[in-house]
Amino acid sequence: MKQIGIWILKIVAAGIMLQTLYFKFSAAPESVYIFSTLGLEPYGRIGIAILELIASIAILVPATTGLGALLAIGLMAGAIFSHLGKLGIVVMDDGGQLFIYALLVFISSLILLWINLHQIKTLLFRITKVKFILCFIMISSINSGNLKAQAISSQPKQELIFSTAFSSNQATASIGYQYHWQLGKKKHWEIGLGLRNTTAFSSKNDYITAPARLARSSTVPFLVVVSDQVSQNWDTLAVQRPFVNMLNAMTEIKYHFNNKLSVGFNIDLIGVSFGSSSSSILTTNSVSKSETNTKPSKFNLLLTGDLDKGSLNSEFFVNYQVSKKWGIRLVYQYLFTEYTTKNIYQTAPDGTSNYEFRNKANNLGIGLSYNF
């Protein structure tokens, strides 16, 4: 019975936060009004949504329930004080529903934190270890020859990955699952296959002509990456509120210096994208055209460079294992997102019509890995 009660508390806390994420990420009028009133639109809305996503996932994972509950308490305390102050109990005639939701999450998380207080004590101990990471990396670099001589112990074969990344005008959040195989006698190398969902969003972004036949001087696979950009063929699509979910199969390659420190690269291979429609303005031949239902391109496929189709995520990372199961990582993300217009289009120099436009973003972020 106790476990049933704990899971009810988890579902209440995480369920309420998760169901509000769509409204925050898609810039629903209610969310925009709330964060504009608080002077936090749009980055406060996006940032808090990411923190609520992390808190929800952490609450549902037994090993991190206490940590997720602690984060949720902080978030809900801010929401409750905002309602009692600047926002008011009732927001946009909702009958106080959002205020009640915040109270439910706060109370549920408070009970979960009390039950899982030992996890906070464990975190405080691990923080002292994290302080030595930079020093450890320096020592590892100096003694890299010795590190390579060491055999790596067998690693768990399955891994969950959570990451978030930002640039000046865009943010992303991703969650993925991978199955790994270790290679070689000393097991330094590791390859993985899995599935990842990445959500990308911003308040406004420019997308340029996507097809390689127009954007590049060569369409030969791999050579297209280093071929000249044909910028005179580019037209710009300004998407007002981009929001793209990309669900893709992915692969990863990782090198272990030792049992704690590793570096790697992962990339999406094939999948689908979905997201809300957005209004957009296409500037072509110095003429502006607009439509209200521009949508993310549905099909994603890795082909190399501008030959790629749809939306794809790739990451370089440095990972440090703070325990057998948990790791923290620094992430450099290179992200393709693509939108397709319906009623407006670019007339290319060869007379063909182009409806596909792409944004390329360089983002920096952090992440967590959980091995099991």
N, C-alpha and C positions, 0 to 999 in steps of 0.2 A: 504493500500500500504506500509506503514511503516513497519508493521509486516512481510510482504512478503520480503522486503529488508533485514530486520534483519535475517530472516531464510536463505536467500541466503548467507549472510555473514557467518552464523554459518555452513552451509553445506560445503562451500568452505574451511573454516579453519579446521573444524573437519574431513571432508572427505579426504583432502590431507594427514593429519597426520595419519589417520586410515589406509589408503591404503598403507602407507610405513611401517607399523608395521610388516607385514608378512616378509618383506625383512630383517628387523633388527632382529626379533625373530628367523628366520630360518637361520641366518648367511649367507645370499646371498653374493656372491663374491663382489658385489659393496659395500655393507655395511661393510664387513670385510676390504676391501681396504681403505675406508674412515676413519674408526676408527683406523686402523693400522697406517695410515699416520699421524693421530692426536695423536698417542700414547695412545689411550683409549680402545683398543681392549683387551678382550671382554666386560669388565664390564661397560665401558662407553657406548657401543652400547646397552647393555641390560638395563642399568639404564635410558638412555635417552628415549628408547622405552617405558618404564613403565611411565615415566613422560609425554610423548606425549599421551599415552592412557588415563591417568588421565585428562590431559588438554582437550582432545577431548570430553570425557564424561561430564566434567564440563561445557564446552561451550554449549553442546546440552541441558543441564538441565537449564531451565529459571532462577531458583533461584541462580545458581552459574556461569552464563555466564561470568560475570565480572572477577571472580577469575580464571576461565579457560583461558580467554583471556590474563590475566596478565601473567600466567605461559607460555602460548604459545608465547607471545612476548619475554620473556626471552630466551626460547629455540631457537626461530627463529633468534634472534639477534646473538646468538652464532653460528648458522649455517651460517648466512650471513657473519660474520667476518671471519669464517673459509674458506669460498669460496673466499673472497677477499684477504686472506692471503695464508696459506699453501696449500689448496686444489686447488685453481684456480676456475674460473667460470665454465669451462668445466671439468667434471669428467668422465673418462673412455669413452670418445667420446659420451657423452649424449646430446651434443649440448646446454649445460647450463640449461637443464630441471630441475634438482634438485635446482639450484639457483633460478630459476623463481618460483618454488613451494614455496620455503622459503619466497620469497618476497610477494607472494600472501597471505600466512598464516599470515605473519607479518602485512601487511596492513589491512587485514580483522579483525584481532584480535585487532589492534589499534583502529579501529572504534567501535568495540563491547565493548572495555574497556571504551571508552568515553561515550557511551550510558548507560553503567551499572556501572558508577563510584560510585554510592551509595552503591553497594555491598562491595566495598573495605572499605568504611567507617564503614560499619557494621562489617566486619571482624576485623578491628582494635579494635572495642569495645569488640568483643568476645574474642580476644586474652588476654585482661586483665582479663577476667573471667577464662580462661584456666590456668593462673598462679596460681590459687588457688586450682587446682584439687588435687595435692598431699596433701596439707593441709586438704582439705575436706575429702579425703580418710582416713587419720589418725583419724580425728574427727569421721568419720562414724564408724571406727573400734571400737573406745573407747565407742561409744554410740550405739553399734549394737542392744542392747536390746530395746532401744527406737525406733530405726529404724524399727524393726520388728513389733512393735506395730502399726505403721502407715499403713493406707490403701493406696494403690497405685491408682492414678487416671486412668481412662480408657485410654489405649494407642491406637494409630493408628494400624489398623490390617494388613496393608501391609508395606513391608520394602524392600528397595534396599540396597545391601551390596557391597562395593568395598574394596578390600584388596590387599596388596602386602607383600611378605615375602621373606627372604633371608637366606642362609647359606654360608659357605665359597666357595662352588662351584656350587650353584644352586640358581635360583630366580623363583618366581611365581607371577602371577597376576590373580585375580579372580573377577567376578561380578556375583551377585546372586539376586534372587527375592524370598520373602517368604510371606506367609499368616499366621498370628499369632492368637492364642486363649489364653485368660487369664483365669487362673484357681483359684478357691477358693474365699472366701468372700473378702479377702483383696487384691486379685489379685497380689500377689507377684510372683507367678509362671506363666510361659508362654511357650507354645509349638508352633512350627511352621513347616510348610511343604513348600517346594519350589523347585526351579531349580537353579543350579549354573554351570557356566563354569569357569574352572581353566586352566590356561596355565602355563606349567612348562618348563624351558629351562636351558641349561648350555652348556659350551664349550666341556666338556667331562665328562662322568660319568660311574661308574662301576655298573653293575647289576648282582645279584647272583641268583642261582637256586631258582625258585619261588614256585613250588608245595609243599604243606605241607607234602605230603607223603615222600618227599625226604629231606625237610629242617628241619622238626620237628620230635620229638620222638612220638608225638600223633597227631591224626587227629580228635579228638573229639571236636565238637564246644565248644568254650569258654575255655576248658582246653588246647587247642592248644596254647593259648596266653602265658601260664605259663609253657608249656612243654619245655624240653631241646632242644637246637638247635643241629642239627646233621651236624656240619660244615665240616666233612669229605666227605659229599655228595655234597658240594657246588662247583660249577664251576662258573667262572667269565666271563661275557660278557662286554667288554669295548665298549660302544656306543660313537662314536666320537662327534656327535652333537645332543644330545637329544632335541626333541621339541614335547611336548605332549599337546593336547587340550582334556580335559575331560569334557563332558557335562552330568551331573548327577542330578537325583532327590536327595533332601537332607532333613534332619530334624534337628531341633534345640530345645534345652531346655534352658531356661533363668530364672534367679532369680533376681528380683528387690529388692534392699535394700531400695530404695526410688524412687522418680520420676526422679532422675538424674543418679544414679549409679546402674549398674547391672553386673552380670557375667553369662557366659553361655558356652555351648558346642554345636557344630554342626558337622554333619558327612554326607558324601555322601552315598547313598543307592544303586542306580542302574542307569546305563546309558551306554554311548558309548564314545569311544576315537578315535581321529584321529590326524594325524600329518605327517610331512615330513619323507621320508625314510632317513636312515643314514647308513654309513658304520660302521662296528663293527668287533671286534676281540674276538673270544671265546677261552678261555684257558681251556682245559679239558684234564685231565690225563697228564699234563705237555706238551701238544701239542697245538699250536696256529693255529686257523683256522679263515678265514676272509670271509666276504660277504659285498655287497654294498647296499642291500635293506632291512635291518632290519626295522621293522615298529612297532609302538605302538600297543599293544593288543587292539582289537576292542570292546570287551564287558566288562563292569564293574559291579561287584556285591559284596555287603557287606555280608560276611558270618562269620566273626570274625577271626582276626589274619591272619596267612599265608594261611588260607582257602579262603581268599578273591580272587576275580578274577579282573584282569585289574588294572586300575588307580583310586584311591580314595583320597579325601581330607578330613581332619578333623581338627577342630580348637577349642582351648580353648581361651576365650577372656574376657577382662574387658572393659565395654562400659560406656562412660560418655556422657550424653546428654547436649550439649552446647545450644540447643534450643529445642522447641517442635518437630521439624522435624529432626534436624541434630545431629548426635552423632559421637564421635571419639572413637577408640578402640585400645588396645594393643592386639596382637595376638601371640599365640604359635601354630604353624602348624605342624601336623604330616602327611606326604604325602607318599602315595604309587604310584609309576609309574611302568609300566610293558611294556617290549618289547618282541616281538615274532620274532624269526629267521625263515628264509625260507629254506635255503640250508645247514646250519650248525646246529649241535645239540649236546646235551650232551647225552652220553650213561650212563644211571644210573646203580648202582650196581645190580639192579634186571633185567637188560637187556633191559629195556624200553628206549625210546628216549624222551628227554625233549627239547622243543623249547621255553619255557617261562622263563623269567628272570626279577627280580624285584629289584628296588632301593627303600630304605626307607630313608626319610630325615626328620630331625628335623629343622624347620625354625622359625625365629622370624620376626615379622612384625607389620605393622600398618594398620588401615582401617577406613573407613567412613560408616556410616549408614544413610539412608534417609527414614523417616517414613511418610506415607501418608494414 
